Amino acid sequence: MLWTKAAQQKGYRVYAFPLLEQVDHSLTGIADQVSGVNIGALNDLINTLHQYDIKQLVMIGKVEKSLLFKGLVLDSRLEGLLAGLKQLNDDSILLGIVSELAKEGIEVLPQSFLIEELFPRKGVLTSRPPDQKLLTDLNYAFKIAREIGRLDIGQTVVVKNRTILAVEAIEGTDQAIIRGGELGGPGIVVAKVSKPQQDFRFDIPTIGETTIEKLIAVNASGLVIEAGKTFLLAREQVTSLAEENGIVIMARDFAETE
């Protein structure tokens, strides 16, 4: 929705092709055209894009890979694509889809196209800076998150007292936070970063009010994200909610000295 409004403000007509029904409802009446497409029907998606003469697109949001284990029906084109991949990790699947689109003359643009202002600069984003103990855990979590990203496992880790409590895998960020909170109790910290090999056409890490609500639920102390490479949605609401609940939010980058 944010991207749609940003594009329209800059003079673009927006044709939305939701893969999930709940997204379809949220865009109706906002996008210029909304045409739902079956998430497992890659060929239908491509044919629909051709029908509207779409030459460029932006992938917004994320489709959970866990759907592959829940009886998702695939068309022959998507089934063949997946069968030809050596690994079924996120990058491999999405790069395969991008490649299929490219074969059809359709270019996938970076997710940040038109919304680069959602990337925060480095620094403490809340008013209270972390004390040394919290800063140590935030920096440690940040470093470990980068490593799991390098392995294309996930983008989030949960840490307390320099101990790794949870690593995000297929379950997603929210469930990793809950699991880490259950294990570590109050005072956990969370790191969410991009992968060293991040392709900015898809899967850019994102935090918003839902992330903070999960941190509040487990009495977390801090959140560290990657400056210039993580979307921060509804910044004022997010930082205000974090401050009300004693949560420090920090953005840093990997050029900084450990």
C-alpha positions as CSV (number, residue, x, y, z in Angstrom):
1,M,0.0,0.0,0.0
2,L,2.8,2.4,0.9
3,W,4.6,1.7,-2.4
4,T,1.3,2.1,-4.4
5,K,0.7,5.5,-2.9
6,A,4.3,6.6,-3.4
7,A,4.2,5.6,-7.1
8,Q,0.9,7.4,-7.7
9,Q,2.2,10.5,-6.1
10,K,5.0,10.5,-8.6
11,G,2.7,10.1,-11.6
12,Y,2.8,6.3,-12.1
13,R,-0.3,4.2,-12.8
14,V,-0.2,1.1,-10.5
15,Y,-1.3,-2.3,-11.7
16,A,-1.3,-4.7,-8.8
17,F,-1.2,-8.5,-9.1
18,P,-1.7,-9.8,-5.6
19,L,-0.6,-13.4,-5.0
20,L,-2.4,-13.6,-1.6
21,E,-6.1,-12.8,-1.0
22,Q,-5.5,-10.5,2.0
23,V,-3.3,-8.3,-0.1
24,D,-6.0,-8.1,-2.8
25,H,-8.5,-6.6,-0.3
26,S,-6.0,-4.0,1.0
27,L,-5.2,-2.7,-2.5
28,T,-8.8,-2.5,-3.8
29,G,-9.7,1.1,-4.4
30,I,-6.1,2.3,-4.0
31,A,-4.3,0.8,-7.0
32,D,-5.5,1.7,-10.5
33,Q,-6.1,-1.9,-11.3
34,V,-6.1,-5.0,-9.1
35,S,-6.0,-8.5,-10.6
36,G,-5.4,-11.4,-8.3
37,V,-3.3,-14.2,-9.5
38,N,-3.0,-17.8,-8.1
39,I,0.3,-17.9,-6.2
40,G,1.2,-21.3,-7.7
41,A,0.4,-20.3,-11.3
42,L,3.6,-18.6,-12.6
43,N,2.5,-19.0,-16.2
44,D,-0.8,-17.2,-15.5
45,L,1.0,-14.4,-13.8
46,I,3.3,-13.9,-16.8
47,N,0.4,-14.1,-19.2
48,T,-1.5,-11.5,-17.2
49,L,1.5,-9.2,-17.2
50,H,1.7,-9.5,-21.0
51,Q,-2.1,-8.8,-21.2
52,Y,-1.5,-5.4,-19.5
53,D,1.7,-4.8,-21.4
54,I,3.8,-4.7,-18.2
55,K,7.5,-4.4,-18.9
56,Q,8.7,-3.6,-15.4
57,L,7.5,-4.6,-11.9
58,V,8.4,-4.3,-8.3
59,M,8.0,-7.3,-5.9
60,I,6.4,-5.9,-2.7
61,G,6.1,-7.9,0.5
62,K,7.1,-11.5,0.9
63,V,5.5,-14.9,0.2
64,E,6.3,-17.4,2.9
65,K,8.2,-20.4,1.6
66,S,6.3,-22.6,4.2
67,L,3.4,-22.6,1.6
68,L,5.4,-25.2,-0.3
69,F,4.8,-27.6,2.6
70,K,1.0,-26.8,2.9
71,G,-0.3,-28.5,-0.3
72,L,0.2,-25.5,-2.6
73,V,-0.8,-26.5,-6.2
74,L,1.9,-25.5,-8.7
75,D,1.5,-25.1,-12.4
76,S,3.9,-26.9,-14.7
77,R,6.1,-23.8,-15.3
78,L,6.7,-23.2,-11.5
79,E,7.0,-26.9,-10.8
80,G,9.6,-27.2,-13.5
81,L,11.5,-24.2,-12.2
82,L,11.7,-25.6,-8.7
83,A,12.7,-29.0,-9.9
84,G,15.6,-27.5,-11.7
85,L,17.0,-25.7,-8.7
86,K,19.9,-27.2,-6.7
87,Q,18.5,-25.6,-3.5
88,L,15.1,-24.4,-2.4
89,N,16.3,-21.5,-0.3
90,D,14.7,-18.1,-0.7
91,D,17.3,-16.6,-3.0
92,S,17.3,-19.6,-5.4
93,I,13.6,-19.6,-5.7
94,L,13.2,-15.8,-6.2
95,L,16.2,-15.6,-8.6
96,G,14.6,-18.4,-10.6
97,I,11.3,-16.5,-10.9
98,V,13.2,-13.3,-11.8
99,S,15.0,-15.2,-14.5
100,E,11.7,-16.5,-15.9
101,L,10.3,-13.0,-16.0
102,A,13.4,-11.7,-17.7
103,K,13.0,-14.4,-20.4
104,E,9.6,-12.8,-21.1
105,G,11.0,-9.3,-21.4
106,I,9.8,-8.3,-17.9
107,E,12.4,-6.5,-15.7
108,V,12.2,-6.7,-11.9
109,L,13.2,-3.4,-10.2
110,P,14.6,-3.0,-6.7
111,Q,12.0,-3.1,-4.0
112,S,13.3,0.3,-2.8
113,F,12.4,1.9,-6.1
114,L,10.5,5.2,-5.2
115,I,10.6,4.5,-1.4
116,E,14.3,4.8,-0.6
117,E,13.3,7.2,2.3
118,L,12.1,4.2,4.3
119,F,15.8,3.2,4.8
120,P,17.0,4.7,8.1
121,R,20.5,6.2,8.5
122,K,22.8,4.8,11.1
123,G,22.4,5.8,14.7
124,V,20.1,5.3,17.7
125,L,16.6,5.9,16.5
126,T,15.0,6.1,19.9
127,S,15.7,8.9,22.4
128,R,17.5,6.7,25.0
129,P,20.9,5.3,24.0
130,P,21.8,1.7,25.0
131,D,23.9,1.2,28.1
132,Q,27.1,-0.8,27.6
133,K,25.6,-4.2,28.4
134,L,22.7,-3.7,25.9
135,L,25.1,-2.3,23.3
136,T,27.3,-5.4,23.6
137,D,24.3,-7.7,23.0
138,L,23.1,-5.5,20.1
139,N,26.4,-5.6,18.4
140,Y,26.8,-9.4,18.9
141,A,23.3,-10.1,17.6
142,F,24.0,-7.9,14.6
143,K,27.2,-9.8,13.7
144,I,25.5,-13.2,14.1
145,A,22.5,-12.1,12.0
146,R,24.8,-11.2,9.2
147,E,26.3,-14.7,9.3
148,I,23.0,-16.5,9.1
149,G,22.1,-14.2,6.2
150,R,25.3,-15.2,4.5
151,L,24.1,-18.8,4.7
152,D,20.6,-17.8,3.4
153,I,18.9,-19.2,6.5
154,G,17.1,-16.1,7.7
155,Q,17.6,-12.5,8.6
156,T,16.8,-12.4,12.3
157,V,18.5,-13.6,15.5
158,V,17.5,-13.3,19.2
159,V,20.2,-12.9,21.8
160,K,20.6,-12.4,25.5
161,N,23.9,-12.1,27.4
162,R,25.9,-12.9,24.2
163,T,24.0,-16.2,23.9
164,I,22.0,-17.0,20.8
165,L,18.4,-18.0,21.7
166,A,16.7,-18.2,18.3
167,V,17.7,-18.1,14.7
168,E,15.0,-17.3,12.1
169,A,14.4,-20.0,9.6
170,I,11.3,-20.8,7.6
171,E,8.9,-19.7,10.4
172,G,9.6,-16.0,10.0
173,T,10.7,-13.1,12.2
174,D,7.7,-12.9,14.5
175,Q,7.8,-16.5,15.5
176,A,11.6,-16.4,16.0
177,I,11.1,-13.4,18.4
178,I,8.4,-15.3,20.3
179,R,10.5,-18.4,20.5
180,G,13.6,-16.5,21.7
181,G,11.5,-14.6,24.2
182,E,10.1,-17.8,25.7
183,L,13.6,-19.2,26.1
184,G,15.4,-16.0,27.3
185,G,12.8,-14.1,29.2
186,P,12.8,-10.3,29.7
187,G,15.8,-8.4,28.3
188,I,16.3,-10.2,25.0
189,V,17.6,-8.2,22.0
190,V,16.8,-8.8,18.3
191,A,18.8,-8.1,15.2
192,K,17.4,-8.0,11.7
193,V,19.7,-7.4,8.7
194,S,20.1,-7.9,5.0
195,K,22.2,-10.7,3.6
196,P,25.8,-9.9,2.5
197,Q,24.7,-11.1,-0.9
198,Q,21.3,-9.3,-0.7
199,D,19.5,-8.8,-4.0
200,F,17.5,-5.7,-3.5
201,R,14.8,-6.8,-6.0
202,F,13.3,-9.0,-3.3
203,D,13.3,-10.0,0.4
204,I,14.6,-6.6,1.8
205,P,14.3,-6.9,5.6
206,T,11.4,-4.9,7.0
207,I,10.2,-3.8,10.4
208,G,7.1,-2.0,11.5
209,E,4.6,-1.8,14.3
210,T,3.9,-5.5,14.3
211,T,7.6,-6.1,15.0
212,I,7.6,-3.8,18.0
213,E,4.4,-5.4,19.3
214,K,6.1,-8.8,19.3
215,L,9.1,-7.3,21.1
216,I,6.8,-5.8,23.7
217,A,5.1,-9.1,24.2
218,V,8.4,-10.8,25.2
219,N,9.7,-7.8,27.2
220,A,12.6,-7.2,24.8
221,S,15.2,-4.5,25.5
222,G,16.5,-3.7,22.1
223,L,16.3,-4.0,18.3
224,V,19.2,-3.4,15.9
225,I,18.7,-3.2,12.2
226,E,20.9,-2.4,9.2
227,A,21.2,1.2,8.2
228,G,20.4,1.9,4.6
229,K,19.3,-1.7,3.9
230,T,16.3,-2.3,6.1
231,F,12.8,-0.8,5.6
232,L,11.4,1.0,8.6
233,L,7.7,1.5,8.2
234,A,5.7,4.1,10.1
235,R,8.9,5.4,11.8
236,E,7.2,7.8,14.2
237,Q,4.7,5.3,15.4
238,V,7.4,2.6,15.7
239,T,9.9,4.7,17.7
240,S,7.1,6.1,19.9
241,L,5.8,2.7,20.7
242,A,9.3,1.4,21.4
243,E,10.1,4.2,23.7
244,E,6.9,3.8,25.7
245,N,8.0,0.2,26.4
246,G,11.6,0.8,27.1
247,I,12.9,-0.7,23.9
248,V,16.0,0.8,22.2
249,I,16.2,0.8,18.4
250,M,19.5,1.2,16.7
251,A,20.6,1.2,13.1
252,R,24.2,0.4,12.3
253,D,26.2,-0.8,9.3
254,F,29.0,-3.3,8.8
255,A,31.6,-0.6,8.0
256,E,31.6,0.3,11.7
257,T,34.4,-1.1,13.9
258,E,33.2,-3.9,16.2
